[in-house]
Amino acid sequence: MRAFRDRAILDRARGCHTATFVAGYEGSPLAGLDLEIARQRGALDGFDIVHRPAVNEELAATSVMGTQLAGSAGRFKTRGITDYWYGKSPGLDRASDALRRANMIGTDPLGGAVALVGDDLGAKSSTVACASEFA
């Protein structure tokens, strides 16, 4: 949470008003991430940090892609959005089409995207054991 906030502070000190967008699947092994964002909401207010949990990894991935295209679609108060996508390994497989297309489109010059994937090698929260190395 500190990294999200500190990036906004540093960018603003340089005269660049950027934003952060976090989207992912709540059932992910990284689900604690969205719980922590909710706990830290007060410390993040005022820094243009938006968290939108999604019903699945595919929707989260297309949301991330959309934020990277937003700057070319009109005038916004931010000059770049850094995205964080999170999901579990089976969701990465399903979302790979959206992520592949987003990779071909690219990111805003002042933005970027990071994918965080939780593996479930023991199939504790998935119907099958899964790992993300090959994807």
JONORZI-V615636 format. One record per residue. N is the residue number from 0. OMEGA is omega in degrees with one decimal (* if undefined). NEAR is the number of other ideal C-beta (glycine too) atoms within 8 Angstrom. Layout:
n = (N | N)
omega = (OMEGA | OMEGA)
near = (NEAR | NEAR)
This chain:
n = (0 | 1 | 2 | 3 | 4 | 5 | 6 | 7 | 8 | 9 | 10 | 11 | 12 | 13 | 14 | 15 | 16 | 17 | 18 | 19 | 20 | 21 | 22 | 23 | 24 | 25 | 26 | 27 | 28 | 29 | 30 | 31 | 32 | 33 | 34 | 35 | 36 | 37 | 38 | 39 | 40 | 41 | 42 | 43 | 44 | 45 | 46 | 47 | 48 | 49 | 50 | 51 | 52 | 53 | 54 | 55 | 56 | 57 | 58 | 59 | 60 | 61 | 62 | 63 | 64 | 65 | 66 | 67 | 68 | 69 | 70 | 71 | 72 | 73 | 74 | 75 | 76 | 77 | 78 | 79 | 80 | 81 | 82 | 83 | 84 | 85 | 86 | 87 | 88 | 89 | 90 | 91 | 92 | 93 | 94 | 95 | 96 | 97 | 98 | 99 | 100 | 101 | 102 | 103 | 104 | 105 | 106 | 107 | 108 | 109 | 110 | 111 | 112 | 113 | 114 | 115 | 116 | 117 | 118 | 119 | 120 | 121 | 122 | 123 | 124 | 125 | 126 | 127 | 128 | 129 | 130 | 131 | 132 | 133 | 134)
omega = (179.3 | 179.6 | 177.6 | -177.0 | -176.9 | 177.5 | 179.2 | 179.7 | -179.9 | 179.0 | -179.7 | 176.9 | 177.1 | 179.0 | -178.3 | -177.7 | -178.8 | 179.7 | 176.8 | 177.8 | -179.1 | 179.8 | 178.0 | -177.4 | -176.9 | 179.5 | -178.8 | 170.4 | 175.9 | -176.1 | 176.0 | 178.5 | -179.4 | 175.8 | 179.2 | 176.4 | 178.2 | 178.9 | -176.0 | -174.5 | -178.7 | 179.6 | -176.8 | -179.5 | 178.4 | -178.7 | 179.7 | 176.2 | -176.1 | 176.2 | 178.1 | 173.6 | -177.8 | 179.2 | 175.0 | -176.3 | -179.1 | 179.1 | 177.8 | -179.1 | 179.1 | 174.8 | 177.5 | 179.4 | -179.7 | -179.6 | 178.4 | 178.4 | -173.5 | -177.9 | 180.0 | -176.1 | -178.7 | -178.9 | 179.5 | 179.2 | 177.1 | -179.4 | 178.9 | 179.6 | 172.8 | -176.4 | 172.6 | 177.3 | 176.2 | 179.1 | 176.3 | -170.7 | 176.8 | 177.0 | 175.5 | 176.8 | -178.4 | -177.0 | -174.4 | 178.0 | 178.4 | 179.7 | 177.9 | 179.5 | 177.0 | 178.6 | 178.2 | 179.7 | 179.8 | -178.3 | 173.4 | -179.4 | 179.0 | -179.5 | 178.8 | -179.1 | 179.1 | 176.7 | 177.8 | -174.7 | 176.6 | 177.6 | 179.4 | -174.8 | -178.7 | -179.0 | 179.2 | -179.6 | 180.0 | 179.0 | 177.1 | 173.7 | -175.8 | 176.5 | -172.1 | -173.9 | -175.7 | 178.8 | *)
near = (9 | 5 | 6 | 12 | 12 | 8 | 11 | 14 | 9 | 8 | 10 | 9 | 6 | 6 | 4 | 9 | 9 | 15 | 12 | 15 | 14 | 15 | 16 | 17 | 14 | 8 | 6 | 14 | 8 | 12 | 9 | 6 | 12 | 12 | 8 | 9 | 12 | 8 | 6 | 9 | 8 | 5 | 7 | 12 | 6 | 4 | 10 | 10 | 11 | 8 | 10 | 9 | 9 | 12 | 4 | 10 | 16 | 11 | 10 | 18 | 15 | 9 | 12 | 14 | 12 | 8 | 11 | 16 | 9 | 11 | 13 | 5 | 5 | 4 | 2 | 7 | 3 | 10 | 8 | 13 | 14 | 13 | 15 | 12 | 16 | 15 | 17 | 18 | 15 | 11 | 13 | 15 | 9 | 9 | 15 | 9 | 7 | 11 | 12 | 8 | 9 | 12 | 7 | 6 | 8 | 5 | 7 | 11 | 5 | 8 | 14 | 8 | 12 | 8 | 8 | 11 | 12 | 11 | 10 | 14 | 7 | 5 | 10 | 5 | 7 | 11 | 4 | 6 | 8 | 13 | 8 | 9 | 4 | 4 | 8)
